[in-house]
Amino acid sequence: MGKKMLALIGIGAGYVLARKEMRENPEGPVATVVDKVTGHPSVVKAKEQTKAKASHTIRKQGEAVTDKVADMVKDRLFGATTKTEPDYVDVHVEEVTPPQNPPAC
């Protein structure tokens, strides 16, 4: 295994053991250290920045997914809606003159 994988396994195991210790002894030394770390101003600031960035990214990606789904629905219902060139139709215009003497009724 690589060093990164071992580090991830170690972090995961530490997290699981710390959570178990905190559940069993909420006033113990592990809980006080975790409270100190999570209450530190730099950790709180990083948490808020991460939360804001995640919210922004999720909103943006949600809009992109919504647009894609809407385009797919339009394509299914109405056919291809994204055309690169407009369709031109040849039209021949013929002038029609009204008759000189209208028919009697």
Number of C-alpha atoms within 10 A of each C-alpha: 5 6 8 9 10 11 11 11 12 12 12 12 12 12 12 12 13 15 16 12 16 17 12 10 12 13 11 12 12 16 17 13 11 14 11 12 13 13 12 11 11 11 13 13 12 11 13 12 12 12 12 12 12 12 12 12 12 12 12 12 12 12 12 12 12 12 12 12 12 12 15 15 12 14 13 11 10 9 10 11 12 9 7 6 6 6 6 6 6 5 6 6 6 6 6 6 6 7 7 6 6 7 6 4 3
